[in-house]
Amino acid sequence: ETRHKFWETQPVGQFKDIGDTNLPEGPIEPPTLLSEVKQEPYNLPNLYEWINCDISSEEMCNEVYSLLANNYVEDDENMFRFNYSKEFLRWALQPPGYFRSWHIGVRVKSSKKLVAFITGIPAKIRVRDEVVNMAEINFLCVHKKLRSKRLAPVMIKEVTRRVHLENIWQAAYTAGVVLPTPIASCQYWHRTLNPKKLIDVGFSRLGARMTMSRTIKLYKLPESTVTPGFRKMEIHDVPAVTRLLRNYLSQFVVAPDFDENDVEHWLLPEENVVDSYLVESSETHEVTDFCSFYTLPSTILGNPNYSTLKAAYSFYNVSTKTPLLQLMNDALIVAKQRDYDVFNALDVMENDSFLKELKFGPGDGKLHYYLYNYRIRQALKPSELGLVLL
Ligand SMILES: COc1cc([C@H]2SCC(=O)N2c2cccnc2)c(CCCN2CCN(C)CC2)cc1O
């Protein structure tokens, strides 16, 4: 059967190796010579051709946006589908040092219709004490009408080939399904901000013995944030936020190795894409804490009253002076002020310490993290993971 037929051929931790502590941690296969990397693209089925998607082109960005909006990840009951915005896609795919050749589309030769997509972006990721140049692989999407044509394996091989051509030999990716072999398995949590809408659209259900007014009261938040010195991040804060974040992330087994350019790209607020706040001490003007979330709406499938759910996703948060609980409550307050319906978080980093207390509820699925061509001695606890992929 094809279950993992593909993944058993790849340099990834294999299920049969679990627990074999003799296997060393680190790259599974050595780099090959660039001249030995396959120079030409893999073959696609006859009707289809590869296309480099220039995401900065309005027309191409529209095509990618529409393919994802109609064919990308849905929840397990097919009630919601991610609706990544165009500005979000440009942000996610054009970080410092990005390669346009890693934004790979498959289109129908005759109609030129985009029917599949997969992307990579370069990222420096630390695994314990090793900083490794990796590709972060994301947005693997095959049109609903072309599923189980075994397109995904050839797309994964093609993006791998193009990553190898740039002399990069490791990758990081996530999936809602279990493949060989997760380095960590995390749980989604959701904090209701707009209970009436979430119940109307079936995202959440009225609790037993709970009325709607009691539920609205349960999730009510203060009108304004409570932490003195809590303010939006600005460009002049980049050096201080970089120091704060690098120091904080050093405690995790796997985490991004952000420099100031990365922090400017990934964390400087951008309308409708990413929001970042910090706490500046009024006496010392020192930046002591930081919180951020990104904006990823979801299309509501088949509801007469609402078409979109506005969701915020916890990104990177650092608390050195303000208790994390209070800092994240201020993030919820700002998200509510900005009309988000729900605030999502994974149980990574120290998130477990505030999820239940801030009234997050567990979600419908797990998110499994993977490394390509890099073995980890044993799976990590979510609290050992300091990496959030979009
Ligand atoms: C409905 O509950 C969840 C919905 C989602 C996602 S899936 C698409 C979507 O629009 N979502 C959404 C909707 C509204 C608000 N935030 C997110 C998630 C995150 C992904 C869950 N993976 C999806 C794929 N399987 C295989 C595993 C679980 C969690 C939820 O507990």
The ligand as a Gaussian input file, in Angstrom:
#p B3LYP/6-31G(d) Opt

LIG

0 1
 C      -12.463000      23.888000      13.725000
 O      -11.386000      23.736000      14.623000
 C      -10.119000      23.864000      14.099000
 C       -9.860000      24.379000      12.828000
 C       -8.534000      24.479000      12.414000
 C       -8.229000      25.022000      11.089000
 S       -8.322000      23.811000       9.819000
 C       -8.714000      25.030000       8.540000
 C       -9.286000      26.181000       9.311000
 O       -9.908000      27.077000       8.780000
 N       -9.062000      26.142000      10.658000
 C       -9.476000      27.134000      11.553000
 C      -10.765000      27.628000      11.511000
 C      -11.141000      28.614000      12.402000
 C      -10.210000      29.071000      13.315000
 N       -8.973000      28.574000      13.351000
 C       -8.577000      27.617000      12.480000
 C       -7.461000      24.096000      13.232000
 C       -6.034000      24.239000      12.811000
 C       -5.635000      23.110000      11.835000
 C       -6.072000      21.776000      12.336000
 N       -5.605000      20.679000      11.462000
 C       -6.245000      20.670000      10.134000
 C       -5.869000      19.430000       9.351000
 N       -6.139000      18.205000      10.129000
 C       -5.655000      17.013000       9.404000
 C       -5.475000      18.226000      11.446000
 C       -5.899000      19.430000      12.211000
 C       -7.735000      23.606000      14.490000
 C       -9.055000      23.484000      14.923000
 O       -9.336000      23.059000      16.172000

